[in-house]
Amino acid sequence: MIDFAEALEAIGHGPVKKSAMTNLNTLNEAYHYAKPSSFSRGMRIDLNGLTILLISGTASIDENGVSVHIGDFRAQMRRTYDNITKLLESEGCTWHDIVRTSCYLRDIDRDYDAFNEERTAFFKEQGLDPLPASTGIEAHLCRPELLIEIEAIAMFRTEKSCCKNSKE
C-alpha cells in the first residue's frame, strides 16, 4: 500500500511525465470519432517512482469501436471489466492497483442489484482487499445502447530510475 506522506514527497520532487494509454487490441472507443480524437483512453502520470493511471470512461466496446452485448447488462459489465483489465495489463499493473472507480449506470433503479452482484463477484475473483473506493451514478451515456460505463484510477510504484532520467 502506498504511504500518503511518501506519495506527497514523490509528487514534490522529480519530473512529472505524462503519456496517453491505449490498447487497440482490446477496445477503441475513439475509433469513429472525428480525428484527432478529443480524449485519451487513459492518462499515465509518472511522479518520481509513483505512477497514477487515470482511465477514461470505459464500456462494452470491442477493438473495432463497436458496442457489444446490446441489451445484456451483466455481459456489458463483464466486457467493461475485461477492457479495463487489459488496459491495466498494458501498463504493467492489475486491479490490485485500482484505488477508485466511478460507475455510470443508464438505469440505476433497474440495474443496481445486478451491478452490485457482478462487482462483488469480480472483486472477489480478483482477491481485492481492501476494495477500491467506488461511486455508482445514474447517467446518460455516450451511446444509447450502452448500459454501463466505468472510469478508474490506479496507483502503483515503479522504478525511481525510470523517471529520474526523463527530460519532460
Backbone torsions as a table, in degrees:
resi	resn	phi	psi	omega
1	MET	NA	142.3	-177.9
2	ILE	-81.6	127.6	176.7
3	ASP	-76.3	131.1	-176.0
4	PHE	-60.7	-42.6	179.8
5	ALA	-62.9	-40.0	177.5
6	GLU	-64.7	-40.0	179.2
7	ALA	-61.7	-44.6	178.2
8	LEU	-63.1	-38.9	177.9
9	GLU	-63.1	-43.1	179.6
10	ALA	-63.7	-39.7	179.8
11	ILE	-66.1	-36.2	-176.0
12	GLY	-75.7	-16.2	-176.6
13	HIS	-130.9	141.9	175.9
14	GLY	92.8	170.6	-177.0
15	PRO	-75.2	156.6	172.3
16	VAL	-111.0	116.7	-179.6
17	LYS	-110.3	127.7	179.8
18	LYS	-117.0	140.4	175.1
19	SER	-151.2	148.0	179.5
20	ALA	-74.9	145.6	176.1
21	MET	-102.0	149.6	171.8
22	THR	-163.4	159.9	171.7
23	ASN	-151.2	83.4	-173.1
24	LEU	-67.4	-14.1	176.2
25	ASN	-76.2	-13.3	-176.8
26	THR	-108.5	-52.2	-177.4
27	LEU	-156.6	159.9	176.0
28	ASN	-158.0	83.1	-179.2
29	GLU	-66.1	-24.4	-177.3
30	ALA	-84.2	2.3	-173.5
31	TYR	-55.3	-43.9	-175.9
32	HIS	-97.6	2.3	179.2
33	TYR	-80.1	157.5	178.3
34	ALA	-57.2	142.1	178.5
35	LYS	-95.2	140.8	-4.2
36	PRO	-74.3	150.6	179.5
37	SER	-63.8	152.6	-176.5
38	SER	-93.7	8.2	177.5
39	PHE	-152.6	162.2	173.8
40	SER	-100.5	150.2	176.1
41	ARG	-57.4	-31.8	176.3
42	GLY	-173.4	168.0	179.4
43	MET	-125.2	131.3	174.5
44	ARG	-102.5	127.5	178.9
45	ILE	-121.2	119.8	178.3
46	ASP	-106.0	123.3	-176.4
47	LEU	-122.9	79.6	173.7
48	ASN	50.0	53.5	177.0
49	GLY	99.2	-8.1	176.2
50	LEU	-115.5	125.6	178.9
51	THR	-110.9	136.2	175.5
52	ILE	-120.4	130.3	174.1
53	LEU	-109.7	125.5	175.1
54	LEU	-108.6	102.5	-175.2
55	ILE	-93.1	120.9	179.4
56	SER	-62.0	164.8	177.4
57	GLY	-50.0	126.0	-175.3
58	THR	-123.8	139.4	-175.5
59	ALA	-136.7	-167.3	-178.2
60	SER	-83.4	72.9	-176.9
61	ILE	-120.4	141.1	179.5
62	ASP	-95.4	-176.4	-175.8
63	GLU	-66.5	-13.2	177.4
64	ASN	-100.0	5.3	-180.0
65	GLY	82.4	15.8	-176.8
66	VAL	-97.9	135.5	174.3
67	SER	-67.3	135.8	-179.8
68	VAL	-125.0	159.1	-179.8
69	HIS	64.6	43.5	-179.2
70	ILE	-57.4	129.3	176.7
71	GLY	82.2	-4.8	-178.1
72	ASP	-112.8	95.8	-175.9
73	PHE	-56.3	-49.7	-176.5
74	ARG	-62.4	-42.0	179.2
75	ALA	-67.0	-38.6	176.3
76	GLN	-63.1	-40.0	-179.4
77	MET	-66.0	-42.9	178.4
78	ARG	-62.6	-41.0	178.4
79	ARG	-65.7	-38.6	177.8
80	THR	-61.7	-46.8	176.9
81	TYR	-61.2	-40.3	178.6
82	ASP	-63.3	-42.4	178.5
83	ASN	-62.0	-44.1	179.1
84	ILE	-65.5	-41.2	178.3
85	THR	-56.4	-44.8	-177.9
86	LYS	-72.1	-31.7	173.0
87	LEU	-64.8	-43.9	177.7
88	LEU	-60.6	-45.5	179.4
89	GLU	-60.0	-36.9	-179.3
90	SER	-65.7	-17.1	178.7
91	GLU	-108.3	6.5	175.7
92	GLY	81.0	28.8	178.5
93	CYS	-140.3	-176.7	-175.4
94	THR	-137.7	-176.8	176.5
95	TRP	-63.3	-20.0	176.7
96	HIS	-66.2	-16.5	179.3
97	ASP	-94.0	-7.5	179.1
98	ILE	-72.2	129.3	177.8
99	VAL	-110.2	-17.9	-177.9
100	ARG	-157.8	142.0	169.9
101	THR	-130.0	147.5	169.9
102	SER	-120.1	122.4	-171.9
103	CYS	-115.7	118.5	-176.8
104	TYR	-103.8	119.1	179.4
105	LEU	-111.1	135.1	179.4
106	ARG	-63.9	-40.1	-179.7
107	ASP	-134.9	91.4	-173.9
108	ILE	-66.8	-33.8	179.1
109	ASP	-65.2	-42.9	-178.4
110	ARG	-75.2	-40.4	-166.6
111	ASP	-106.4	-3.8	-173.4
112	TYR	-62.9	-41.8	-179.7
113	ASP	-60.7	-46.1	177.9
114	ALA	-63.5	-41.0	177.6
115	PHE	-58.1	-49.2	-177.4
116	ASN	-65.8	-38.8	177.0
117	GLU	-63.1	-47.1	-179.1
118	GLU	-66.0	-42.7	179.1
119	ARG	-62.3	-46.8	-180.0
120	THR	-60.1	-46.0	179.6
121	ALA	-63.6	-43.7	-178.8
122	PHE	-64.3	-47.0	-179.8
123	PHE	-63.2	-35.2	176.7
124	LYS	-66.4	-43.4	176.9
125	GLU	-58.3	-36.8	-179.5
126	GLN	-77.3	-14.6	-178.3
127	GLY	71.2	35.4	-176.2
128	LEU	-78.1	126.1	175.3
129	ASP	-161.2	107.3	9.6
130	PRO	-79.0	163.5	176.1
131	LEU	-77.2	150.8	176.4
132	PRO	-66.2	151.9	168.4
133	ALA	-62.6	146.0	-175.7
134	SER	-152.8	146.9	175.4
135	THR	-130.5	135.7	173.6
136	GLY	-106.4	129.9	-173.3
137	ILE	-135.2	135.6	171.5
138	GLU	-82.8	133.6	-176.4
139	ALA	-154.7	154.6	167.7
140	HIS	-79.2	125.2	-177.4
141	LEU	-94.8	166.9	-171.7
142	CYS	-67.3	-19.7	176.9
143	ARG	-128.6	136.1	-175.2
144	PRO	-64.5	-23.8	-178.6
145	GLU	-83.3	-12.1	179.9
146	LEU	-81.1	135.3	-177.6
147	LEU	-106.1	-18.2	-179.0
148	ILE	-150.7	145.7	174.9
149	GLU	-142.9	137.7	-177.0
150	ILE	-129.2	134.0	169.3
151	GLU	-113.6	155.1	-173.5
152	ALA	-145.0	156.3	174.5
153	ILE	-125.7	128.4	176.1
154	ALA	-120.4	149.1	175.6
155	MET	-137.4	135.6	177.3
156	PHE	-157.6	159.4	178.5
157	ARG	-83.5	142.5	172.7
158	THR	-127.1	175.7	177.1
159	GLU	-64.1	129.5	179.4
160	LYS	-59.7	-32.9	-177.5
161	SER	-65.7	-21.4	-179.1
162	CYS	-66.9	-24.0	-176.9
163	CYS	-104.4	-26.2	-175.3
164	LYS	-64.7	-32.3	-176.9
165	ASN	-90.4	0.5	-178.2
166	SER	-70.2	141.8	177.6
167	LYS	-91.2	-7.9	-177.2
168	GLU	-82.9	NA	NA
